[in-house]
Amino acid sequence: MGKLDGQMAIVTGAGRGIGKAIALMLGAEGAKVAVNYNSSSGPADEVVAQINAMWRDRADAPDVEEERAFAIQANVSDATQARAMVRSVYERWGRIDILVNNAGITRDRSIRKMTDEDWLEVIQTNLNAVFFCTTAAMQPMIEQKYGRIINISSVNGQTSAFGQANYGASKGGIIAFTKTVALELARYNITVNVVAPGFTLTDMFAKVPDTIQEQIKSRIPLGRFGKPEEIAKAVLFLAADADYVTGAQINVNGGTYM
Ligand SMILES: NC(=O)c1ccc[n+]([C@@H]2O[C@H](COP(=O)([O-])OP(=O)(O)OC[C@H]3O[C@@H](n4cnc5c(N)ncnc54)[C@H](OP(=O)(O)O)[C@@H]3O)[C@@H](O)[C@H]2O)c1
């Protein structure tokens, strides 16, 4: 038995990095997972193959041939694509129990150099996409009277980071959005929470120059960067074991921000 047997999940940006770790962990606990990607088609297919393989290996799997995951392309910063993606998962599986809004980008530049494009692209992908996917997924969740929405923010939405006015605003916006939506959807037994990762070893963090990485590491009380699986564990907790938690933030940051 998995903790999420019988549940249907969507993870945005799940071909790589933190999203991949989340999709694999939810799949390992028995959820069916729609693996959203924008450009990483091959990696998303690989995540799907891994989830299906885990199911085949499960001793108590009733039907080893059952589809446990599929990859679905959508640029979630586009309202039409994001909503069509959620709708097609619902049409395929007839439920949506878990939505993890994970997709995110950075376009770091000091405010003096930041262009309108830098600003708009980050807000559209990191914040507006959360609105598009949430409002699409909440409809079936309201009808089911059950849902778990988990939004991936960032330590840099909680505290300042040079060159990230756009990113910080988007991630701080996610936290504010989460609290209001948690309040409004609680009556339908839908919880809405935030996981706020610290500096985590993915392609996104690899873009940070080595010297800056060393400076950052020296300020992390636990003395190391996070692993994507450590973020995924917090998401799993909120999805599987946190029935009485809503509007909350779980910081998974090695003590970087307390
Ligand atoms: N790594 C960190 O240190 C860190 C710290 C705090 C918070 N976070 C947050 O954690 C989340 C995952 O970050 P990560 O480190 O795993 O980043 P990553 O390795 O750069 O991966 C980003 C993911 O987002 C997807 N994505 C980007 N734009 C998209 C769009 N328009 N539509 C659909 N998917 C899109 C990408 O999909 P494709 O590859 O298919 O384009 C990719 O799967 C982000 O929200 C990020 O802000 C990361």
The ligand as a Gaussian input file, in Angstrom:
#p B3LYP/6-31G(d) Opt

LIG

0 1
 N       16.862000      25.233000      -7.174000
 C       16.715000      26.116000      -6.201000
 O       17.696000      26.507000      -5.513000
 C       15.346000      26.610000      -5.839000
 C       15.207000      27.325000      -4.638000
 C       13.956000      27.789000      -4.268000
 C       12.862000      27.570000      -5.087000
 N       13.021000      26.886000      -6.255000
 C       11.815000      26.698000      -7.070000
 O       11.601000      25.319000      -7.300000
 C       10.931000      25.153000      -8.554000
 C       11.715000      24.164000      -9.399000
 O       13.010000      24.714000      -9.608000
 P       14.253000      23.840000     -10.091000
 O       15.397000      24.266000      -9.277000
 O       13.899000      22.409000     -10.188000
 O       14.436000      24.484000     -11.551000
 P       14.977000      23.856000     -12.910000
 O       15.871000      22.734000     -12.645000
 O       15.467000      25.036000     -13.692000
 O       13.627000      23.314000     -13.563000
 C       12.600000      24.221000     -13.881000
 C       11.405000      23.432000     -14.291000
 O       10.342000      24.347000     -14.562000
 C        9.795000      24.028000     -15.809000
 N        9.244000      25.195000     -16.475000
 C        9.823000      26.409000     -16.632000
 N        9.008000      27.202000     -17.326000
 C        7.891000      26.476000     -17.612000
 C        6.695000      26.757000     -18.295000
 N        6.469000      27.957000     -18.843000
 N        5.764000      25.783000     -18.400000
 C        5.971000      24.567000     -17.848000
 N        7.105000      24.242000     -17.183000
 C        8.044000      25.198000     -17.074000
 C       10.915000      23.422000     -16.596000
 O       10.358000      22.643000     -17.638000
 P       11.109000      22.396000     -19.073000
 O       12.476000      21.873000     -18.756000
 O       10.216000      21.404000     -19.732000
 O       11.125000      23.721000     -19.780000
 C       11.644000      22.618000     -15.532000
 O       11.043000      21.356000     -15.389000
 C       10.842000      26.536000      -9.183000
 O        9.572000      27.099000      -8.925000
 C       11.910000      27.320000      -8.447000
 O       11.641000      28.697000      -8.442000
 C       14.223000      26.401000      -6.643000

